[in-house]
Amino acid sequence: MTKSLYAGHRFPAELISYTVWLYFHFPLSLRMVEEMLAFRGIEVS
């Protein structure tokens, strides 16, 4: 079994991967990504 790249982080690996995907695939600022996640009920800091 391999260790997750995100082991020990506050958020699940799926959420981190989704956020990184949004940031790199679309011309969005980190603030815009944060607002999109907040709209879906995910609060990040």
C-alpha positions in Angstrom: 0.0 0.0 0.0 1.4 3.4 -1.0 1.2 6.4 1.3 -0.9 9.3 0.1 0.8 12.5 -1.2 -1.4 14.4 1.1 -1.0 12.4 4.3 -1.2 14.6 7.4 -3.0 17.4 5.7 -6.1 19.0 7.0 -8.3 18.3 4.0 -9.0 15.0 2.1 -6.9 14.2 -0.9 -9.9 14.4 -3.2 -10.6 18.0 -2.2 -6.9 19.0 -2.5 -6.7 17.4 -6.0 -9.9 19.1 -7.1 -8.7 22.5 -5.9 -5.3 22.2 -7.6 -7.1 21.0 -10.8 -9.4 24.1 -10.8 -6.5 26.4 -10.2 -4.3 25.1 -13.0 -6.9 24.4 -15.7 -8.8 27.6 -15.5 -7.6 31.2 -15.3 -8.8 31.6 -11.7 -7.2 33.3 -8.7 -6.9 31.4 -5.4 -9.6 33.6 -4.0 -12.0 32.6 -6.8 -11.3 28.9 -6.2 -12.0 29.5 -2.5 -15.3 31.2 -3.3 -16.3 28.3 -5.7 -15.6 25.8 -2.9 -17.5 27.9 -0.4 -20.5 27.9 -2.7 -20.5 24.1 -2.5 -20.3 24.2 1.3 -16.6 23.6 1.7 -14.9 26.2 3.9 -11.1 26.5 3.4 -8.6 28.8 4.9 
